[in-house]
Amino acid sequence: MRSDPLSFTARGEGGRGARRRTSSVLTAVALVSVLALTATACDSKGADVDARASASAASASSGEGDGKITIPDDIKDRLKEHGIDVDQWKNGAWKDWDRDDWLREAQDYINPIIEGLWNPDRMRRAEDPDRGVQESDLSGDQGVTDPEPAPVDAKAVSPTYHDKVPEAGKVFFDSPEGTMVCSATVVADPAAPGRSNLVWTAGHCVHAGRNGGWYRNIAFVPSYNDQALAGEELTSASEDELAPYGVWWADWAGTSEQWIAQGGPTGGAGAPYDFAVIHVTPEDGGSGKSLEETVGSALPVDFAAPAVPRVRTITASGYPAAAPFDGESLYQCQDRPGRLSLNASDPTMYRIGCTMTGGSSGGGWVAAGADGRPALVSNTSIGPVSAGWLAGPRLGQVAEGVYDSVSRKRSGQ
């Protein structure tokens, strides 16, 4: 469908993030140092730098001091050894997408907070690159694939969005192609019951896949444009109106190694593993409340969702940005899923009828869990250029490994 979202689960080439192992599951995890005005970044391979930067971030997020993160000079010097000048970064060096540096940063993930970067105008201008799955992408399918579902018209969620889908929001990030958007969902954190700072989205919303590296300036805005403002009201909307629950920057991110190794502009072979988890922290230092406490809700994640024949219905939420949508409004599709197999050796994906377009990528797919309560079971990954259906990965052992590694890494923060 689209490169931002839909089928654009990330491009890249040989980039590899810091790796963790959960049982036999490999995941790719990147350290994203956080700062509030004074930018910071850490080499994920440097244990000492990692520990000290994390301590600073934890102090700021817990409300100690003035909520600003300062970086000791010795850490700044060590970062410079890896080609990272935090002052230059904050002043615009992040705009340099030199291929060698970008791929290097697949290991040295940098996402310092730059206060005020995601202002209302920049959020409104974020785009969907408008790429989608071509028929050739699906011609070699193996395994079980059900007939293409009939299109289901996406329905606008009535305002306020927070009252209907409090966990939904938008992810903003910068790529070599420009400022981009995806959709995302606040999810529960087993390491912080009731105080989660975890957000679920698509892998291609954080990493370009096999021919690229990690994206930059990744931030989450829960309940974006909560009042569904349009026209002149939207054009003149303040940050409080577009981001009523604040702007939350990623300070850690994880996606699957399969996505990093195989993902491409139109999904590629990595689509069945196109998921990501980010840990966030408030741009303004916050009040000491977690993201879950701030929005009042977080969805559990079901890593043992039932087989397609036993799923009655799935509801997908997102902010579609490609025509005929504008990315400013929250939509949903509800349908009984079918199966889509891109490769017999990979997990079969869920597929539903839905007319949402690019920009909805990463948005949560919700179904009744084993206990009958709503749970996240997938996220929007790919769809056809002409729209009409969406497909999302089944969340199994690999997805759980990514989730657990991010949860453990930022436990207590």
N, C-alpha and C positions, 0 to 999 in steps of 0.2 A: 504494500500500500504506500506508505510514505517512508522516507529515509529518516526523518527525525524520530518518528515513532515507528509507526507500523512495522514496516519490514526493516527499518534501519536500525537493527539492533547493534550497531556498532561496527566500525570498520577497524582494521588494524592489521598489522603484520607481525609477527613474531614478538609483540610486546608482552611482557609477563609481569604481573604484579607480585607483591610479596605473597608467598604461598603458605597455606595452612593445610593441615590434613585432619579430617574428621573421620575416624575409622579409616576406610579405604577411599574416602571421598576427597578429591583435590578441589580446592577453591582458590580463587585469586583475590587477594585482599590488598588494598592500597591504603597507606597512611595519608591522611589529609590533615596537615597541621592547621591549627586554627589561630586566628588573631583578630583583634578588633582594631583596626587602624594601622597597627604596625604588623605588616604581614609576616608570616612564618611558614616554614616548610621543613619537612624532615625526610631524610633518606630512610626508607622502610627497612634497610639492612642495618642501620646503626642503632643498636639496642639502647645505648646511652642517650642519644639524641631523642629517640622515641620516648623513653621514659620521662625525660625532663620536659619535653614539649607537652606530653599528655598530662603531666602534673600541672602545668600552667593552665591548660585548657580546663582541667577539672576544677581548679581553683576559681577560674572565671565563671564557669557555668554554675558553681555552687553559690555564687553571690558574694564571695569574699572580695575585699578591696573594692575597686571601682568598676569591676567587670571588664577591664581592658587587659589584654595579654601582652606582656613585654617579653622580649627575647634576649637572654643573656648574650654578651658579646662573643663569648667562646662558641656558643651554638651558631651564631651568625657566621663566624669564621669557618666553622665546619661545613655549614651549608654552602658557603662560597666555594669550598673545595669541590663541591659537586655541581658547580656552575649556577648556583641559585643565590642571587643578590636580592634579599627581601625588600629593600627599599626600591630597587628598580622594578621589581615585580609589582609592587603596590602602585607604582607610577605608570604602569602600562606595559611592562615587559612581558606580561602574560599573553599579549597579542602576537608575540613572535611564535609562529607555528613551524619553525624550521624542522624538517622531517627528522633529522638525526636527534635533535633535542626532544621532539615530541615522543619519539619511540623510546628514548632514554627514560623519559618521565613515566613510562609504563611501570618502571620500578620506583622512580622518585615522584610519587603522586603529590602534586601541589594544589592546595585549595584554600589559600588564606582568605580570611574575611576582608573584603574591601567595602567598608561602610558606605552606603548610599549608591553602590553600583546598580543594584536592582531597584531603580526608581520607577514610578508609574509609567513613564514614557518608554523606558527600555523594556519593561515587561510587556507592554502593549505591542511593541514592535518585534518581539521574538517570533520566529517563523518556523514553519515546517518545510524541510527541503524538497518535499514533493517527489519522493521516489516510491515505487511500489514493486510488488512481486510480479514479474513477467511470467507468462505461461511456461517459458523454458525452465523456470525455477522449479516447477512442479512436475515436469514431464517424466522425470525419472523416479517418481515416487514408488516406494515399495511398502509392503506391509498393508495394514488395514486403513483404507480411506473411504469414508462414506460419501454419498452423493453430495454435491455442493448444496448448502442450505439456501432456502429462499431468503431474499433480503428482508431484514426487519428494520423498519424506520426508527432511527434514534429519536428518543423523546427528551425534550428539554426538562431538566429538573427545575421545579418551581422554587423561587427564593423564599426564605433564605436557604442556601445550600447546606449551611451548617446544621439546620434543623432536620434535614432529610438524609444527608450523607456526610456526617461530621469528619469522617476519616479521609475524605477525598481532597485532593489539591493538585497544584501544578509544580513541576520541576523545571527550573530554568538553568541553562548552561551555555557556555561558549565553546564553539568548535571552529576548525579552520574555515568552514563555510559561513560562519556568522553566529548570531545569537539564536538559540534554539529552545524549543519547549517540549515537554512530555507531561504525562499525567502520573500520579502516584497515590499511595495509600498509607496512612499511619497504621502500623501493625504493633501488636503486643510484643514485649520483650521479656522472655522467661527469666532473665537476670535482674529485671527491675519491674516486678509486678505492680501495675497501676502507675508506673512512672517511666513509660517507654519513650525513647527518643529515636526509634527506628522507623524508617520509611521504606516501603517496597515499591520498586519500579522495574523497568526493563533494563537488561544489560546494555542495550544500545543507547540508553540515555545517560550512561556514565563512561562507556568505553567504546571506541570505534571498531573493535574487532581485529581481524587478522592483519590489516594494513595500516593500523594507527595506534594511538595510545589513549590515555585517560583524558576526558574532557575537563574543562576548567570552570571555575566560578560556579560550581554546582550549588543550587539553593532550592529549598522547598517552601512553597507558600500554601498553607492549608486554607481551604475554603476561599480560593481566589475569586475575586469579584462576587462576594457572597450575596449581594443584593441584586445580581443580574443586571447591572447598569448597562445601558446601551446608548448609542448616539452621542449627543453632546454631553450627557451626564458621564459617560464613560471617558470621553476625551479629556474632561476636566476633573476626573476622579483623583482623589488624594491617595497617598500610600495607605492610609488607614482604611480607606474604602476598598482598595484592591487587595490589600493584605491585612485584613482585620485581626488576624491572630499572629501577625509578625512574619518576618523573613527568617528562615532557619537554614544555616549553611552546613553543608556536609563536612564533618571532621574525620570521617572514616567511610570507606566504601568497599564493597565486595561484589564480585560477579563470578561466574563460572569460568574455569580454564577453557572449557569447550567453546564458550563464546569468544574469548580472547584469541583462541587458536583458529577458529573456523568462521566466526561471524563476518558478515559483509553488509554492504549498503542496502541490499534487498533481503536481509535475513541470513542467506547462506546456510551452510550446513549447521551453523550454530543456533538456529532458531529454536529448537527444542530445549535449549539451555539459556534462553534469552531472559534472564531475570537478574535482579540486583537488589542489594540491601544497602542503605546508607544510614549512618548515624549522624544526627544533626544537633546543632547548638544554636541558640538565638543570636542574631546579629547584634542586638543591643545589649547583650550580656544577660538579659532576662531578669525575672523576678525570683529565680530559684525554682520555678515550676518546670516540669518536664513538658515535652510536646503533648504527650497523652493527657496530662492534667490541664494543659492550656486549651486543648480542643474538646476535652471531656470524653474521649473515646479512642479505642485502638482495637483493630480486628485481630482475632487469633488467626494463625496460618495453619492450614490443614495439609500436611505432607503425606497423607494417606487417603486422599480423596477417592471416592468410589469410581469404578470403571464407568465409561460413558453410558452404557445401557441403564445404569442405576442412578444417573443424575437427572432429576426431573427438570430443573431449570437453573440457568446461570444468569446473573445480572452483571453486566460490564458497565463501568463508569469511566468517563474521561472528558477531556476538553479538546474536541476535534478542532484542528486549526486550518486544515486544507479545505478549499472550496467544496461544498457551498457554506461551510462553517467559517467562523472567524477566530476561534480559539479563546473567546472571551466568556463563553457560557458552558456550563456543565450539562452533559447529556448522559443518557443510559439506554442500553439495549437489554432486553430479556428474551432468552430463547433456550430451547432444549439443545444441548450440545451434540455434535457429531464428532467423528474422528478424522484427523488428517495426519498421514504418515509421510515424512519426507525421506526417511531412510529406515529400513527395517531394523537396523541395529540401534537406533535412537528411540527414545520414548515417543509414543504417539501423542500428538497435540490435540487439545480441545479445539473445536471450531463451531462458531455460532453465526447466524445471520445477523448482520448489523451494518448500517450505513455510515457509521462514524468513520472519519478519515484521519490522516496524519495529525499528530498532536495528542491523539487519544492513546498513543503507545505508552505502555507502562501502567496504565490505569488498571485498577483492581477488578478481578472477576470473583464474585461472591456467590456461594452456594451454601446450602444447609450442611453443617458438619455432622460428624458421627453422633453428636448430642442433639442434633436438630437445630442448633443455633447458627447464625450466620458466621462464615469463616472465609478467608481469602484462599482460593484454590488455584488461581492463575493470574496472569496479567496480559494485557494486549501486546502482541509481538508483531505479527505480520497480517497483511490483507492484500487484496488485489488492487491494481492501479485504479480500476473502475469502482472500487468500494463494493459493498454488498455483503461481505462477510469478514470476520476477524478470526484469527487463530492465536492461541496462547499455550505456553508450555505446561505440561503436567509437573506438579511440584513434588519431587521425590527425594531420594537420598542426597543427590548433588545439591539441590536447592536448600535442603535442611543444613547441609554442611556450610554453605555460604552464610545462611542466617545465623547459625550457632557461632561461627567464627567472628562475625561482626559483633554479635551480642556479648561474647566473652571478652573481646578486645576492649570494648568501651564500658565494660561492667563498672557500675558505680559512678558513671559520668553522665 
